[in-house]
Amino acid sequence: MAVSGKKASKQFSSSTTSMASDEDLQIYCQPCDEEGPRLPAHGYCTDCKEHLCKNCFTAHKVSRLSKHHTLQDATNMPKVLQQPSTPTHTGQSDVLTTPCLKHPQEMIKFYCNDHKKLLCSVCVTLEHQATSCKVDYIPDISGDIIDSKQYQDILKTLNHTSDQFQQMVEDVKNMTNKSNSSLKDALAAIKKFRQEINQRLDELERQAEDAAKVIEQENNKHLKAAETTYEDMRKSLKTSSDKIKQLNTSKQANKLFMELKLAEKTIQNMEGKTQQLLSYDIKEHNFRSNDVILNFLKTEKSLGTLTHKTFNTECQSVQIKSRQSSHEGDICVKTSKDKLRFWITGMTLLTPDLLIITDYFNNAVKMVDTSSQSVSDQLQLDAGPWDITTVTSTELAVTLPYKQTIQFISISSNKLIMKHNMKVGGDCYGISCYQNKLIVSFLYPIKLQIFDINGPILTTIWKKYFQSSTLYHM
């Protein structure tokens, strides 16, 4: 006896049922024949290509996954068992066995066209109901996918994406190598900067040593002169003393009288020489450290900043941002006259396109043309300038703390010209001009003074009036 359904299908190679018995002509429900008791077919689904019993036929019409399928009743259904089409790749299993990520006990069998998601039966029931989503049974829609345009397009996209990722990795590798190389250059620049600082400190130390040697030479010169004068006076006094004693012993009164008078005159002359020797000012010296440098090293947190913008390592820049200036950005202010790395300690905007800066390390005042983005003139001073202020439209005032001097500078034909200077009583740092008055802050001694533009002191405010014990810029 032949077996209908999928289990029996192997015994039917074509519609040769004419040679079979009456029992062989009976068509059974294929779904029930797989899992349960054998029941006669009541109808046929043209979409599923399966014969159905009465219960499966009824359920097929109400199930939301198959309610739209085309059904044929017992009268119109095929009278022979329908063989499944031969698989495209014979011998390969195409059973749906991929588990659902949300429901591992269920296999993925459906696809939601609205959400573009692969689903199991639980996903369909809970999240993608037929009233809101168009869900297809995968075997119903996968028949034409082999070598399809979608297959070709997806494969092409996967290969292209793979190539893109490979190129991205190469780009990241190249950028990483460049970044690491730039870090090596930055570390080399740090070492160079440290050497420049050491060089400048060595130079300042040599200046102090040279000044000490000059004082020492003057002291030794005076000491040698004093010793020579003393030796000459000692010999002269001994000679006079011996002669007076001899004349007194020999009772030569006339000669003794004259010799005594000459001795009195000699003593008077020697007292004058003694006063002359004592008039030389001999001082005891102590070292007072420059608190500006000391405080700078204490307060600064780093030698500089590592930035992600590439700069010329041979040229440093100054950041400019002013409401009056037409330029905003970086301008290189290093010049061929500079011997050291610059240190800008003060600046003032003379005109919207003319910036004046002080370079303490290079003992220079520089004129910066913001329109051409370059240093248009440089004035060398005999000491490091600290702060600068505008006095008039053509005159500037600069503090020289090491010289305890305010240097006035004029501008003519876009050139910086050194003018007169004004000595002040202390190491002057910050300076500002307001209504023809100069306001100056001092570090040694700590005070603030207001000067008339021509020099006289108008007001002095001492340290005790300040909340902080240190003055820098105003």
Secondary structure, 3 states (H helix, E strand, C coil): CCCCHHHHHHHCCCCCHHHCCCCCCCCECHHHHHHCCCCECCEEECCCCEEECHHHHHHHHHCCCCCCCCEEECCCCCCCCCCCCCCCCCCCCCCCCCECCCCCCCEEEEEECCCCEEEEHHHHHHHCCCCCCCEEEHHHHCCCCCCCHHHHHHHHHHHHHHHHHHHHHHHHHHHHHHHHHHHHHHHHHHHHHHHHHHHHHHHHHHHHHHHHHHHHHHHHHHHHHHHHHHHHHHHHHHHHHHHHHHHHHCCCHHHHHHHHHHHHHHHHHHHHHHHHHHCCCCCCCCCCCCHHHHHHHHHCCCCCCCCCCCCCCCCCEEEECCCCCCCCEEEECCCCCCCCCCCEEEEEEEECCEEEEEECCCCEEEEEECCCCEEEEEEECCCCCCCEEEEECCEEEEEECCCCEEEEEEEECCEEEEEEEEECCCEEEEEEEECCEEEEEEEECCEEEEEECCCCEEEEEEHHHCCCCCCCCC
